[in-house]
């Protein structure tokens, strides 16, 4: 399994570049719920799921810069856009609790 930072980076980029944020948030919830630990094959703990979402929030808020492979597309988030994104981070966290 990729690191939590790598997962959050990928999901954050997916979220920021999507046209339908709510639909993408629902897909992210399902993907995070389906993650398993490589060695034990057990689902992630709720704490680890929430950590991934925290990292997603850091990426989309600009607190943590997105990571790109050589030749990757750069996605910039503007400060005024972040409140909408961060509201959806709360939505994702709520969805993980269900």
N, C-alpha and C positions, 0 to 999 in steps of 0.2 A: 504494500500500500504506500502511496505517496505520503509525504509529511503533511501535517495539518496546514502548514503555511502554503505548501504547493496546492493542496485541495482548495483552500480559501482563495488563493490567487486566481486559480482557474474559474471558480464559481463567481468570484467578484467581477472578473472581466466579462463573464457571460451575462451577469446581471446588468452591469453598466451599459453594455452594448445592445441589450435587448430593447425591443420596442414596447412589449407588454410586460411591465415590471411585476404585476401581480401573478401572471402566469409563470413567469420565470422564477419568482419567489416560491411558488408551489412546487415547481420542478426541483428547486434546490432543497426544499424540505424533504421531498421523497428521496433524493439522492443521498442526503446526509443520513436519513433514517436507514438507508440500505447499506451504509458503510460497515465493514467488518475489519477486525484486526487480522493481519496477515497470518500470524502464527497460531492464534487460538481459534480463529474462524468465528469468534463471538462478535455480536454487535457492539459498536462503540458505546461507552457509557454516556449518560446525559451530560455529564461534565465535559467530556471531550467533544461532544456535539456542539455544546454551547461555546466552547473555545474556538472551534472552527468558525462559528457565526461571528464571534467577537473579531476574529481576524478578517473576515469578510467586511465587517463594518469599518475596520481600520483601513482596508484597501479602498473602499468606496468613498470614505471621508477624506482621503488624501493623507491621513496620518502615517500610513505605511505605503510606500510607492509600489505599484505593480511591478512584478518581475517579468521580464521578456527574454525570450531566446533571441539569438541574433536574427535580425530581419523581421522581428515581430512588429505588429501594429501598436502604436502608442495610444492609450486611452487616457484622456485628461478629464478630471472631474473638477467642476467649478464649485466654489464654496456655496453659492446660492442653490445648487442642485442637491446638496448633501442632506438637507433636512428631509426631503422626500425619500431619499434612499435609506436614511437611517430609520425612518418610520417603518419601512419594509423589513429592516433588520429585526425590529421588534415583532413584526408579523411572522417572520421566519422562526424566531425563538418561541413564540406562542404556538406555532404549528408543530414544533418539535415536541412540545409537551403533551400533545394529544395522542 
